[in-house]
Amino acid sequence: MTSTRRSGRERPIKTSRPMPDSKSVHGNARHERAPQGWIGQLVASRVAGAMPQGGPNERFMRYVQNPMWNFLCDHYFRLEIDGWHRIPDEPSLLIGIHSGGALTMDAWTLVHSWYRHFEGRRILRGTAHDVLMAAPLLGDYFKAVGVIPASRQGVTAALAAGHDVIVWPGGEQDAMRHWRHRDKAMLFGRKGFVRQAIRSGVPIVPVATVGGHDTVFVLSEGRFIARWTGLGKRLRGATMPIIAGFPFPLAVEILPAHLPLPAKIRTEFLDPIRVDTDPARADDTDYVDNIYDQVEGAIQDEMDRLATRRSFPVLG
């Protein structure tokens, strides 16, 4: 399958208040704060064991991951993914959006397709929220397939090792956004990825995708639940979404509480955006804002195009 697209239009430079330097590639420092309470300490200890050390578990990938995800990509989600010719030869920082509550199938189908396309010769490191990395079984699974925490330390080490890395700057707010926002590129103003690309000296590759948010229906982002229970602060998140899916017609999702519906997913790698590698640029607010706008604008333009090809939710 081949396709063509217009380059993401460059947005005018705008001026905004300087943002504090961050220790998170997302653009805020919550991943690096000292853990508080036994929940925070548990999360921190589990996440510490997932820093980059080599690649995925090859035995696990060959005998478990590949057969399962080949079926899911080809038959269950009927994945269409294109734009491979736009991937730069050098290690890159991929930036995208992901959807579907705690189980972001658009993200997982992308990472598996990368592994399958390059046959394991070029490693793409997925990134995940601390809570998911710390979860029993799910966190162990993430580590086996090479996922790393979405922190500056983890991403910097992976890029320095010559690996590609994909980051979803919107984090849990992106993944758990309301279903009516399913076709909106929402990076939530988190610009740490721009500074990361500058400091690591790598190009940014925007990635657009639609369909993942039809694998479960997010009826409410549950921000009031996160605040009222206090769990949002303890789990380092702002949302506790109310979902409608299978097998529960209504549930509050902290950890996965649904089986993804077989929605058709479409994904496209976009033209790379090369950044100035002068470290001083990381502190240039206007420059960072301009690159951020280019990335978000390119993703939104392509999501708009991909969405026009969907005839009906889930069915595609």
Secondary structure, DSSP 8 states (H G I E B T S, - for coil): ----------------------SSTTSSSGGGS---HHHHHHHHHHHHTTS--SS--HHHIIIIIHHHHHHIIIIIS--EEE-GGGS-SS--EEEE---STT--HHHHHHHHHHHHHHTTSS-EE-EE-HHHHHSTTHHHHHHHTT-EESSHHHHHHHHHTT-EEEE-TTHHHHHT--GGGTTS---TT--HHHHHHHHHT--EEEEEEESGGGSSEEEE--HHHHHHHSHHHHTT-S---EEE-BS-SSEE-SS--SB------EEEE---B-----GGGGG-HHHHHHHHHHHHHHHHHHHHHHHTT-SSTTT-
